[in-house]
Amino acid sequence: MSASLGRAAAALLRWGLAAGGGGFRGTGVRAAGSGGGGRAEQLDTMVKKDKVVVFLKGTPEQPQCGFSNAVVQILRLHGVRDYAAYNVLDDPELRQGIKDYSNWPTIPQVYLNGEFVGGCDILLQMHQNGDLVEELKKLGIRSALLDEKKDQDSK
């Protein structure tokens, strides 16, 4: 991890916890099973089944690495509660299979509307530059950060 990404992820996590975080499981978050194996057809079905799909180490309630935790926190900050989460630590074939499927070497991996977005670094960048708000809007998901900004503007 680059030093700047590490600092940004740590700051995001501190901010999320200070803002009332702690419980990572929101309404609608599904800790999904592996779906079996790492075959491309099964993975294709998994990534297209929900609007937001995350392959992570651990679960949204208990991420097992800082990068997975940062992805969960970013989604939580945006108010994304309804998404499928697959724990790659439960299934070595799934862990390797999703890397092969996306041609991306690391976990976590985020998919929006069946399209691979990237990992923690990409999602963090999209969060910081506002692209994530726009991508969520395309999915019919209103970012909670828009409501926060509206509240701040009215003060």
Chimera marker file (.cmm) of the C-alpha trace (Angstrom):
<marker_set name="trace">
<marker id="1" x="0.000" y="0.000" z="0.000" r="1" g="1" b="0" radius="0.5"/>
<marker id="2" x="1.343" y="3.415" z="-0.832" r="1" g="1" b="0" radius="0.5"/>
<marker id="3" x="1.816" y="5.729" z="2.122" r="1" g="1" b="0" radius="0.5"/>
<marker id="4" x="-0.703" y="8.277" z="0.844" r="1" g="1" b="0" radius="0.5"/>
<marker id="5" x="-3.354" y="5.620" z="0.195" r="1" g="1" b="0" radius="0.5"/>
<marker id="6" x="-2.710" y="4.160" z="3.642" r="1" g="1" b="0" radius="0.5"/>
<marker id="7" x="-3.139" y="7.581" z="5.255" r="1" g="1" b="0" radius="0.5"/>
<marker id="8" x="-6.284" y="8.276" z="3.242" r="1" g="1" b="0" radius="0.5"/>
<marker id="9" x="-7.813" y="4.901" z="4.125" r="1" g="1" b="0" radius="0.5"/>
<marker id="10" x="-6.898" y="5.350" z="7.802" r="1" g="1" b="0" radius="0.5"/>
<marker id="11" x="-8.406" y="8.852" z="7.844" r="1" g="1" b="0" radius="0.5"/>
<marker id="12" x="-11.559" y="7.575" z="6.172" r="1" g="1" b="0" radius="0.5"/>
<marker id="13" x="-11.874" y="4.785" z="8.703" r="1" g="1" b="0" radius="0.5"/>
<marker id="14" x="-11.320" y="7.169" z="11.626" r="1" g="1" b="0" radius="0.5"/>
<marker id="15" x="-13.881" y="9.575" z="10.186" r="1" g="1" b="0" radius="0.5"/>
<marker id="16" x="-16.391" y="6.780" z="9.653" r="1" g="1" b="0" radius="0.5"/>
<marker id="17" x="-15.987" y="5.482" z="13.182" r="1" g="1" b="0" radius="0.5"/>
<marker id="18" x="-16.148" y="8.982" z="14.667" r="1" g="1" b="0" radius="0.5"/>
<marker id="19" x="-19.316" y="9.692" z="12.713" r="1" g="1" b="0" radius="0.5"/>
<marker id="20" x="-21.151" y="6.905" z="14.479" r="1" g="1" b="0" radius="0.5"/>
<marker id="21" x="-19.768" y="3.902" z="12.649" r="1" g="1" b="0" radius="0.5"/>
<marker id="22" x="-18.826" y="0.710" z="14.347" r="1" g="1" b="0" radius="0.5"/>
<marker id="23" x="-21.594" y="-1.557" z="13.170" r="1" g="1" b="0" radius="0.5"/>
<marker id="24" x="-20.776" y="-2.371" z="9.583" r="1" g="1" b="0" radius="0.5"/>
<marker id="25" x="-23.870" y="-4.363" z="8.709" r="1" g="1" b="0" radius="0.5"/>
<marker id="26" x="-26.639" y="-2.209" z="7.393" r="1" g="1" b="0" radius="0.5"/>
<marker id="27" x="-30.109" y="-3.172" z="6.346" r="1" g="1" b="0" radius="0.5"/>
<marker id="28" x="-30.000" y="-5.142" z="3.132" r="1" g="1" b="0" radius="0.5"/>
<marker id="29" x="-26.324" y="-6.161" z="3.242" r="1" g="1" b="0" radius="0.5"/>
<marker id="30" x="-26.207" y="-9.818" z="2.361" r="1" g="1" b="0" radius="0.5"/>
<marker id="31" x="-23.241" y="-11.901" z="3.333" r="1" g="1" b="0" radius="0.5"/>
<marker id="32" x="-23.602" y="-14.147" z="0.327" r="1" g="1" b="0" radius="0.5"/>
<marker id="33" x="-22.249" y="-17.628" z="-0.032" r="1" g="1" b="0" radius="0.5"/>
<marker id="34" x="-19.542" y="-18.354" z="-2.536" r="1" g="1" b="0" radius="0.5"/>
<marker id="35" x="-21.949" y="-19.678" z="-5.126" r="1" g="1" b="0" radius="0.5"/>
<marker id="36" x="-19.503" y="-22.543" z="-5.587" r="1" g="1" b="0" radius="0.5"/>
<marker id="37" x="-16.329" y="-22.770" z="-7.561" r="1" g="1" b="0" radius="0.5"/>
<marker id="38" x="-14.584" y="-20.203" z="-9.680" r="1" g="1" b="0" radius="0.5"/>
<marker id="39" x="-16.083" y="-20.849" z="-13.081" r="1" g="1" b="0" radius="0.5"/>
<marker id="40" x="-16.647" y="-17.771" z="-15.220" r="1" g="1" b="0" radius="0.5"/>
<marker id="41" x="-20.373" y="-18.459" z="-15.750" r="1" g="1" b="0" radius="0.5"/>
<marker id="42" x="-21.020" y="-18.640" z="-11.999" r="1" g="1" b="0" radius="0.5"/>
<marker id="43" x="-18.980" y="-15.515" z="-11.369" r="1" g="1" b="0" radius="0.5"/>
<marker id="44" x="-20.800" y="-13.717" z="-14.159" r="1" g="1" b="0" radius="0.5"/>
<marker id="45" x="-24.111" y="-14.553" z="-12.485" r="1" g="1" b="0" radius="0.5"/>
<marker id="46" x="-22.794" y="-13.450" z="-9.084" r="1" g="1" b="0" radius="0.5"/>
<marker id="47" x="-21.562" y="-10.030" z="-10.225" r="1" g="1" b="0" radius="0.5"/>
<marker id="48" x="-24.754" y="-9.305" z="-12.174" r="1" g="1" b="0" radius="0.5"/>
<marker id="49" x="-27.218" y="-10.514" z="-9.537" r="1" g="1" b="0" radius="0.5"/>
<marker id="50" x="-27.245" y="-7.251" z="-7.535" r="1" g="1" b="0" radius="0.5"/>
<marker id="51" x="-26.650" y="-3.584" z="-8.349" r="1" g="1" b="0" radius="0.5"/>
<marker id="52" x="-23.675" y="-3.483" z="-5.972" r="1" g="1" b="0" radius="0.5"/>
<marker id="53" x="-21.489" y="-6.548" z="-5.393" r="1" g="1" b="0" radius="0.5"/>
<marker id="54" x="-18.335" y="-6.673" z="-3.302" r="1" g="1" b="0" radius="0.5"/>
<marker id="55" x="-15.801" y="-9.480" z="-3.009" r="1" g="1" b="0" radius="0.5"/>
<marker id="56" x="-13.878" y="-8.915" z="0.197" r="1" g="1" b="0" radius="0.5"/>
<marker id="57" x="-11.757" y="-10.546" z="2.849" r="1" g="1" b="0" radius="0.5"/>
<marker id="58" x="-14.170" y="-11.155" z="5.691" r="1" g="1" b="0" radius="0.5"/>
<marker id="59" x="-17.688" y="-9.810" z="5.924" r="1" g="1" b="0" radius="0.5"/>
<marker id="60" x="-19.138" y="-6.302" z="6.070" r="1" g="1" b="0" radius="0.5"/>
<marker id="61" x="-19.652" y="-6.843" z="9.809" r="1" g="1" b="0" radius="0.5"/>
<marker id="62" x="-16.104" y="-8.084" z="10.309" r="1" g="1" b="0" radius="0.5"/>
<marker id="63" x="-13.696" y="-7.221" z="7.489" r="1" g="1" b="0" radius="0.5"/>
<marker id="64" x="-10.417" y="-9.101" z="7.735" r="1" g="1" b="0" radius="0.5"/>
<marker id="65" x="-8.170" y="-6.515" z="6.099" r="1" g="1" b="0" radius="0.5"/>
<marker id="66" x="-7.917" y="-2.743" z="6.046" r="1" g="1" b="0" radius="0.5"/>
<marker id="67" x="-8.699" y="-2.468" z="2.340" r="1" g="1" b="0" radius="0.5"/>
<marker id="68" x="-11.913" y="-4.479" z="2.693" r="1" g="1" b="0" radius="0.5"/>
<marker id="69" x="-12.817" y="-2.399" z="5.734" r="1" g="1" b="0" radius="0.5"/>
<marker id="70" x="-12.268" y="0.820" z="3.774" r="1" g="1" b="0" radius="0.5"/>
<marker id="71" x="-14.597" y="-0.370" z="0.972" r="1" g="1" b="0" radius="0.5"/>
<marker id="72" x="-17.305" y="-1.243" z="3.519" r="1" g="1" b="0" radius="0.5"/>
<marker id="73" x="-16.875" y="2.170" z="5.171" r="1" g="1" b="0" radius="0.5"/>
<marker id="74" x="-17.075" y="4.048" z="1.872" r="1" g="1" b="0" radius="0.5"/>
<marker id="75" x="-20.281" y="2.258" z="0.944" r="1" g="1" b="0" radius="0.5"/>
<marker id="76" x="-21.672" y="2.954" z="4.411" r="1" g="1" b="0" radius="0.5"/>
<marker id="77" x="-20.799" y="6.647" z="4.163" r="1" g="1" b="0" radius="0.5"/>
<marker id="78" x="-22.773" y="6.833" z="0.931" r="1" g="1" b="0" radius="0.5"/>
<marker id="79" x="-25.685" y="5.036" z="2.558" r="1" g="1" b="0" radius="0.5"/>
<marker id="80" x="-25.373" y="1.970" z="0.331" r="1" g="1" b="0" radius="0.5"/>
<marker id="81" x="-27.029" y="-0.732" z="2.412" r="1" g="1" b="0" radius="0.5"/>
<marker id="82" x="-28.400" y="-3.135" z="-0.165" r="1" g="1" b="0" radius="0.5"/>
<marker id="83" x="-25.479" y="-5.033" z="-1.636" r="1" g="1" b="0" radius="0.5"/>
<marker id="84" x="-24.128" y="-8.549" z="-1.930" r="1" g="1" b="0" radius="0.5"/>
<marker id="85" x="-20.874" y="-9.285" z="-0.127" r="1" g="1" b="0" radius="0.5"/>
<marker id="86" x="-18.841" y="-12.406" z="-0.842" r="1" g="1" b="0" radius="0.5"/>
<marker id="87" x="-16.160" y="-13.488" z="1.616" r="1" g="1" b="0" radius="0.5"/>
<marker id="88" x="-13.271" y="-14.834" z="-0.472" r="1" g="1" b="0" radius="0.5"/>
<marker id="89" x="-11.571" y="-16.223" z="2.641" r="1" g="1" b="0" radius="0.5"/>
<marker id="90" x="-14.298" y="-18.878" z="2.820" r="1" g="1" b="0" radius="0.5"/>
<marker id="91" x="-13.467" y="-20.270" z="-0.611" r="1" g="1" b="0" radius="0.5"/>
<marker id="92" x="-9.970" y="-20.359" z="-2.155" r="1" g="1" b="0" radius="0.5"/>
<marker id="93" x="-11.461" y="-21.141" z="-5.588" r="1" g="1" b="0" radius="0.5"/>
<marker id="94" x="-13.667" y="-18.061" z="-5.377" r="1" g="1" b="0" radius="0.5"/>
<marker id="95" x="-10.693" y="-15.959" z="-4.279" r="1" g="1" b="0" radius="0.5"/>
<marker id="96" x="-8.625" y="-16.969" z="-7.296" r="1" g="1" b="0" radius="0.5"/>
<marker id="97" x="-11.595" y="-17.207" z="-9.633" r="1" g="1" b="0" radius="0.5"/>
<marker id="98" x="-12.710" y="-13.605" z="-9.131" r="1" g="1" b="0" radius="0.5"/>
<marker id="99" x="-9.142" y="-12.392" z="-9.715" r="1" g="1" b="0" radius="0.5"/>
<marker id="100" x="-9.045" y="-14.313" z="-12.988" r="1" g="1" b="0" radius="0.5"/>
<marker id="101" x="-12.546" y="-13.156" z="-13.966" r="1" g="1" b="0" radius="0.5"/>
<marker id="102" x="-11.727" y="-9.467" z="-13.517" r="1" g="1" b="0" radius="0.5"/>
<marker id="103" x="-8.070" y="-9.710" z="-14.483" r="1" g="1" b="0" radius="0.5"/>
<marker id="104" x="-7.408" y="-7.751" z="-11.281" r="1" g="1" b="0" radius="0.5"/>
<marker id="105" x="-4.880" y="-9.204" z="-8.839" r="1" g="1" b="0" radius="0.5"/>
<marker id="106" x="-6.208" y="-7.949" z="-5.528" r="1" g="1" b="0" radius="0.5"/>
<marker id="107" x="-9.156" y="-8.161" z="-3.152" r="1" g="1" b="0" radius="0.5"/>
<marker id="108" x="-11.470" y="-6.364" z="-2.436" r="1" g="1" b="0" radius="0.5"/>
<marker id="109" x="-13.234" y="-5.997" z="-5.762" r="1" g="1" b="0" radius="0.5"/>
<marker id="110" x="-16.297" y="-3.848" z="-6.371" r="1" g="1" b="0" radius="0.5"/>
<marker id="111" x="-18.878" y="-4.313" z="-9.135" r="1" g="1" b="0" radius="0.5"/>
<marker id="112" x="-21.603" y="-1.799" z="-9.985" r="1" g="1" b="0" radius="0.5"/>
<marker id="113" x="-24.425" y="-3.051" z="-12.182" r="1" g="1" b="0" radius="0.5"/>
<marker id="114" x="-22.330" y="-6.036" z="-13.256" r="1" g="1" b="0" radius="0.5"/>
<marker id="115" x="-19.344" y="-3.911" z="-14.269" r="1" g="1" b="0" radius="0.5"/>
<marker id="116" x="-15.995" y="-4.191" z="-12.519" r="1" g="1" b="0" radius="0.5"/>
<marker id="117" x="-15.086" y="-0.869" z="-10.894" r="1" g="1" b="0" radius="0.5"/>
<marker id="118" x="-11.848" y="-1.736" z="-9.105" r="1" g="1" b="0" radius="0.5"/>
<marker id="119" x="-10.515" y="-2.211" z="-5.641" r="1" g="1" b="0" radius="0.5"/>
<marker id="120" x="-10.162" y="-0.073" z="-2.557" r="1" g="1" b="0" radius="0.5"/>
<marker id="121" x="-7.877" y="2.471" z="-4.210" r="1" g="1" b="0" radius="0.5"/>
<marker id="122" x="-10.261" y="3.081" z="-7.116" r="1" g="1" b="0" radius="0.5"/>
<marker id="123" x="-13.345" y="3.269" z="-4.885" r="1" g="1" b="0" radius="0.5"/>
<marker id="124" x="-11.551" y="5.676" z="-2.542" r="1" g="1" b="0" radius="0.5"/>
<marker id="125" x="-10.560" y="7.865" z="-5.502" r="1" g="1" b="0" radius="0.5"/>
<marker id="126" x="-14.140" y="7.823" z="-6.816" r="1" g="1" b="0" radius="0.5"/>
<marker id="127" x="-15.383" y="8.783" z="-3.353" r="1" g="1" b="0" radius="0.5"/>
<marker id="128" x="-12.917" y="11.662" z="-3.105" r="1" g="1" b="0" radius="0.5"/>
<marker id="129" x="-13.577" y="13.130" z="-6.556" r="1" g="1" b="0" radius="0.5"/>
<marker id="130" x="-17.367" y="12.684" z="-6.505" r="1" g="1" b="0" radius="0.5"/>
<marker id="131" x="-17.558" y="10.058" z="-9.234" r="1" g="1" b="0" radius="0.5"/>
<marker id="132" x="-19.046" y="7.508" z="-6.843" r="1" g="1" b="0" radius="0.5"/>
<marker id="133" x="-22.069" y="9.749" z="-6.212" r="1" g="1" b="0" radius="0.5"/>
<marker id="134" x="-22.676" y="9.886" z="-9.976" r="1" g="1" b="0" radius="0.5"/>
<marker id="135" x="-22.206" y="6.159" z="-10.505" r="1" g="1" b="0" radius="0.5"/>
<marker id="136" x="-24.610" y="5.368" z="-7.661" r="1" g="1" b="0" radius="0.5"/>
<marker id="137" x="-27.133" y="7.780" z="-9.167" r="1" g="1" b="0" radius="0.5"/>
<marker id="138" x="-27.010" y="5.788" z="-12.428" r="1" g="1" b="0" radius="0.5"/>
<marker id="139" x="-28.037" y="2.732" z="-10.390" r="1" g="1" b="0" radius="0.5"/>
<marker id="140" x="-30.932" y="4.575" z="-8.787" r="1" g="1" b="0" radius="0.5"/>
<marker id="141" x="-29.090" y="4.889" z="-5.480" r="1" g="1" b="0" radius="0.5"/>
<marker id="142" x="-29.018" y="8.325" z="-3.872" r="1" g="1" b="0" radius="0.5"/>
<marker id="143" x="-25.785" y="8.897" z="-1.963" r="1" g="1" b="0" radius="0.5"/>
<marker id="144" x="-26.315" y="9.841" z="1.667" r="1" g="1" b="0" radius="0.5"/>
<marker id="145" x="-23.528" y="12.379" z="1.224" r="1" g="1" b="0" radius="0.5"/>
<marker id="146" x="-25.864" y="14.479" z="-0.943" r="1" g="1" b="0" radius="0.5"/>
<marker id="147" x="-28.253" y="14.745" z="1.998" r="1" g="1" b="0" radius="0.5"/>
<marker id="148" x="-25.396" y="15.694" z="4.346" r="1" g="1" b="0" radius="0.5"/>
<marker id="149" x="-24.251" y="18.405" z="1.943" r="1" g="1" b="0" radius="0.5"/>
<marker id="150" x="-27.814" y="19.685" z="1.626" r="1" g="1" b="0" radius="0.5"/>
<marker id="151" x="-28.115" y="19.826" z="5.440" r="1" g="1" b="0" radius="0.5"/>
<marker id="152" x="-24.816" y="21.721" z="5.712" r="1" g="1" b="0" radius="0.5"/>
<marker id="153" x="-25.819" y="24.167" z="2.983" r="1" g="1" b="0" radius="0.5"/>
<marker id="154" x="-29.086" y="24.990" z="4.763" r="1" g="1" b="0" radius="0.5"/>
<marker id="155" x="-27.258" y="25.970" z="7.979" r="1" g="1" b="0" radius="0.5"/>
<link id1="1" id2="2" r="1" g="1" b="0" radius="0.2"/>
<link id1="2" id2="3" r="1" g="1" b="0" radius="0.2"/>
<link id1="3" id2="4" r="1" g="1" b="0" radius="0.2"/>
<link id1="4" id2="5" r="1" g="1" b="0" radius="0.2"/>
<link id1="5" id2="6" r="1" g="1" b="0" radius="0.2"/>
<link id1="6" id2="7" r="1" g="1" b="0" radius="0.2"/>
<link id1="7" id2="8" r="1" g="1" b="0" radius="0.2"/>
<link id1="8" id2="9" r="1" g="1" b="0" radius="0.2"/>
<link id1="9" id2="10" r="1" g="1" b="0" radius="0.2"/>
<link id1="10" id2="11" r="1" g="1" b="0" radius="0.2"/>
<link id1="11" id2="12" r="1" g="1" b="0" radius="0.2"/>
<link id1="12" id2="13" r="1" g="1" b="0" radius="0.2"/>
<link id1="13" id2="14" r="1" g="1" b="0" radius="0.2"/>
<link id1="14" id2="15" r="1" g="1" b="0" radius="0.2"/>
<link id1="15" id2="16" r="1" g="1" b="0" radius="0.2"/>
<link id1="16" id2="17" r="1" g="1" b="0" radius="0.2"/>
<link id1="17" id2="18" r="1" g="1" b="0" radius="0.2"/>
<link id1="18" id2="19" r="1" g="1" b="0" radius="0.2"/>
<link id1="19" id2="20" r="1" g="1" b="0" radius="0.2"/>
<link id1="20" id2="21" r="1" g="1" b="0" radius="0.2"/>
<link id1="21" id2="22" r="1" g="1" b="0" radius="0.2"/>
<link id1="22" id2="23" r="1" g="1" b="0" radius="0.2"/>
<link id1="23" id2="24" r="1" g="1" b="0" radius="0.2"/>
<link id1="24" id2="25" r="1" g="1" b="0" radius="0.2"/>
<link id1="25" id2="26" r="1" g="1" b="0" radius="0.2"/>
<link id1="26" id2="27" r="1" g="1" b="0" radius="0.2"/>
<link id1="27" id2="28" r="1" g="1" b="0" radius="0.2"/>
<link id1="28" id2="29" r="1" g="1" b="0" radius="0.2"/>
<link id1="29" id2="30" r="1" g="1" b="0" radius="0.2"/>
<link id1="30" id2="31" r="1" g="1" b="0" radius="0.2"/>
<link id1="31" id2="32" r="1" g="1" b="0" radius="0.2"/>
<link id1="32" id2="33" r="1" g="1" b="0" radius="0.2"/>
<link id1="33" id2="34" r="1" g="1" b="0" radius="0.2"/>
<link id1="34" id2="35" r="1" g="1" b="0" radius="0.2"/>
<link id1="35" id2="36" r="1" g="1" b="0" radius="0.2"/>
<link id1="36" id2="37" r="1" g="1" b="0" radius="0.2"/>
<link id1="37" id2="38" r="1" g="1" b="0" radius="0.2"/>
<link id1="38" id2="39" r="1" g="1" b="0" radius="0.2"/>
<link id1="39" id2="40" r="1" g="1" b="0" radius="0.2"/>
<link id1="40" id2="41" r="1" g="1" b="0" radius="0.2"/>
<link id1="41" id2="42" r="1" g="1" b="0" radius="0.2"/>
<link id1="42" id2="43" r="1" g="1" b="0" radius="0.2"/>
<link id1="43" id2="44" r="1" g="1" b="0" radius="0.2"/>
<link id1="44" id2="45" r="1" g="1" b="0" radius="0.2"/>
<link id1="45" id2="46" r="1" g="1" b="0" radius="0.2"/>
<link id1="46" id2="47" r="1" g="1" b="0" radius="0.2"/>
<link id1="47" id2="48" r="1" g="1" b="0" radius="0.2"/>
<link id1="48" id2="49" r="1" g="1" b="0" radius="0.2"/>
<link id1="49" id2="50" r="1" g="1" b="0" radius="0.2"/>
<link id1="50" id2="51" r="1" g="1" b="0" radius="0.2"/>
<link id1="51" id2="52" r="1" g="1" b="0" radius="0.2"/>
<link id1="52" id2="53" r="1" g="1" b="0" radius="0.2"/>
<link id1="53" id2="54" r="1" g="1" b="0" radius="0.2"/>
<link id1="54" id2="55" r="1" g="1" b="0" radius="0.2"/>
<link id1="55" id2="56" r="1" g="1" b="0" radius="0.2"/>
<link id1="56" id2="57" r="1" g="1" b="0" radius="0.2"/>
<link id1="57" id2="58" r="1" g="1" b="0" radius="0.2"/>
<link id1="58" id2="59" r="1" g="1" b="0" radius="0.2"/>
<link id1="59" id2="60" r="1" g="1" b="0" radius="0.2"/>
<link id1="60" id2="61" r="1" g="1" b="0" radius="0.2"/>
<link id1="61" id2="62" r="1" g="1" b="0" radius="0.2"/>
<link id1="62" id2="63" r="1" g="1" b="0" radius="0.2"/>
<link id1="63" id2="64" r="1" g="1" b="0" radius="0.2"/>
<link id1="64" id2="65" r="1" g="1" b="0" radius="0.2"/>
<link id1="65" id2="66" r="1" g="1" b="0" radius="0.2"/>
<link id1="66" id2="67" r="1" g="1" b="0" radius="0.2"/>
<link id1="67" id2="68" r="1" g="1" b="0" radius="0.2"/>
<link id1="68" id2="69" r="1" g="1" b="0" radius="0.2"/>
<link id1="69" id2="70" r="1" g="1" b="0" radius="0.2"/>
<link id1="70" id2="71" r="1" g="1" b="0" radius="0.2"/>
<link id1="71" id2="72" r="1" g="1" b="0" radius="0.2"/>
<link id1="72" id2="73" r="1" g="1" b="0" radius="0.2"/>
<link id1="73" id2="74" r="1" g="1" b="0" radius="0.2"/>
<link id1="74" id2="75" r="1" g="1" b="0" radius="0.2"/>
<link id1="75" id2="76" r="1" g="1" b="0" radius="0.2"/>
<link id1="76" id2="77" r="1" g="1" b="0" radius="0.2"/>
<link id1="77" id2="78" r="1" g="1" b="0" radius="0.2"/>
<link id1="78" id2="79" r="1" g="1" b="0" radius="0.2"/>
<link id1="79" id2="80" r="1" g="1" b="0" radius="0.2"/>
<link id1="80" id2="81" r="1" g="1" b="0" radius="0.2"/>
<link id1="81" id2="82" r="1" g="1" b="0" radius="0.2"/>
<link id1="82" id2="83" r="1" g="1" b="0" radius="0.2"/>
<link id1="83" id2="84" r="1" g="1" b="0" radius="0.2"/>
<link id1="84" id2="85" r="1" g="1" b="0" radius="0.2"/>
<link id1="85" id2="86" r="1" g="1" b="0" radius="0.2"/>
<link id1="86" id2="87" r="1" g="1" b="0" radius="0.2"/>
<link id1="87" id2="88" r="1" g="1" b="0" radius="0.2"/>
<link id1="88" id2="89" r="1" g="1" b="0" radius="0.2"/>
<link id1="89" id2="90" r="1" g="1" b="0" radius="0.2"/>
<link id1="90" id2="91" r="1" g="1" b="0" radius="0.2"/>
<link id1="91" id2="92" r="1" g="1" b="0" radius="0.2"/>
<link id1="92" id2="93" r="1" g="1" b="0" radius="0.2"/>
<link id1="93" id2="94" r="1" g="1" b="0" radius="0.2"/>
<link id1="94" id2="95" r="1" g="1" b="0" radius="0.2"/>
<link id1="95" id2="96" r="1" g="1" b="0" radius="0.2"/>
<link id1="96" id2="97" r="1" g="1" b="0" radius="0.2"/>
<link id1="97" id2="98" r="1" g="1" b="0" radius="0.2"/>
<link id1="98" id2="99" r="1" g="1" b="0" radius="0.2"/>
<link id1="99" id2="100" r="1" g="1" b="0" radius="0.2"/>
<link id1="100" id2="101" r="1" g="1" b="0" radius="0.2"/>
<link id1="101" id2="102" r="1" g="1" b="0" radius="0.2"/>
<link id1="102" id2="103" r="1" g="1" b="0" radius="0.2"/>
<link id1="103" id2="104" r="1" g="1" b="0" radius="0.2"/>
<link id1="104" id2="105" r="1" g="1" b="0" radius="0.2"/>
<link id1="105" id2="106" r="1" g="1" b="0" radius="0.2"/>
<link id1="106" id2="107" r="1" g="1" b="0" radius="0.2"/>
<link id1="107" id2="108" r="1" g="1" b="0" radius="0.2"/>
<link id1="108" id2="109" r="1" g="1" b="0" radius="0.2"/>
<link id1="109" id2="110" r="1" g="1" b="0" radius="0.2"/>
<link id1="110" id2="111" r="1" g="1" b="0" radius="0.2"/>
<link id1="111" id2="112" r="1" g="1" b="0" radius="0.2"/>
<link id1="112" id2="113" r="1" g="1" b="0" radius="0.2"/>
<link id1="113" id2="114" r="1" g="1" b="0" radius="0.2"/>
<link id1="114" id2="115" r="1" g="1" b="0" radius="0.2"/>
<link id1="115" id2="116" r="1" g="1" b="0" radius="0.2"/>
<link id1="116" id2="117" r="1" g="1" b="0" radius="0.2"/>
<link id1="117" id2="118" r="1" g="1" b="0" radius="0.2"/>
<link id1="118" id2="119" r="1" g="1" b="0" radius="0.2"/>
<link id1="119" id2="120" r="1" g="1" b="0" radius="0.2"/>
<link id1="120" id2="121" r="1" g="1" b="0" radius="0.2"/>
<link id1="121" id2="122" r="1" g="1" b="0" radius="0.2"/>
<link id1="122" id2="123" r="1" g="1" b="0" radius="0.2"/>
<link id1="123" id2="124" r="1" g="1" b="0" radius="0.2"/>
<link id1="124" id2="125" r="1" g="1" b="0" radius="0.2"/>
<link id1="125" id2="126" r="1" g="1" b="0" radius="0.2"/>
<link id1="126" id2="127" r="1" g="1" b="0" radius="0.2"/>
<link id1="127" id2="128" r="1" g="1" b="0" radius="0.2"/>
<link id1="128" id2="129" r="1" g="1" b="0" radius="0.2"/>
<link id1="129" id2="130" r="1" g="1" b="0" radius="0.2"/>
<link id1="130" id2="131" r="1" g="1" b="0" radius="0.2"/>
<link id1="131" id2="132" r="1" g="1" b="0" radius="0.2"/>
<link id1="132" id2="133" r="1" g="1" b="0" radius="0.2"/>
<link id1="133" id2="134" r="1" g="1" b="0" radius="0.2"/>
<link id1="134" id2="135" r="1" g="1" b="0" radius="0.2"/>
<link id1="135" id2="136" r="1" g="1" b="0" radius="0.2"/>
<link id1="136" id2="137" r="1" g="1" b="0" radius="0.2"/>
<link id1="137" id2="138" r="1" g="1" b="0" radius="0.2"/>
<link id1="138" id2="139" r="1" g="1" b="0" radius="0.2"/>
<link id1="139" id2="140" r="1" g="1" b="0" radius="0.2"/>
<link id1="140" id2="141" r="1" g="1" b="0" radius="0.2"/>
<link id1="141" id2="142" r="1" g="1" b="0" radius="0.2"/>
<link id1="142" id2="143" r="1" g="1" b="0" radius="0.2"/>
<link id1="143" id2="144" r="1" g="1" b="0" radius="0.2"/>
<link id1="144" id2="145" r="1" g="1" b="0" radius="0.2"/>
<link id1="145" id2="146" r="1" g="1" b="0" radius="0.2"/>
<link id1="146" id2="147" r="1" g="1" b="0" radius="0.2"/>
<link id1="147" id2="148" r="1" g="1" b="0" radius="0.2"/>
<link id1="148" id2="149" r="1" g="1" b="0" radius="0.2"/>
<link id1="149" id2="150" r="1" g="1" b="0" radius="0.2"/>
<link id1="150" id2="151" r="1" g="1" b="0" radius="0.2"/>
<link id1="151" id2="152" r="1" g="1" b="0" radius="0.2"/>
<link id1="152" id2="153" r="1" g="1" b="0" radius="0.2"/>
<link id1="153" id2="154" r="1" g="1" b="0" radius="0.2"/>
<link id1="154" id2="155" r="1" g="1" b="0" radius="0.2"/>
</marker_set>
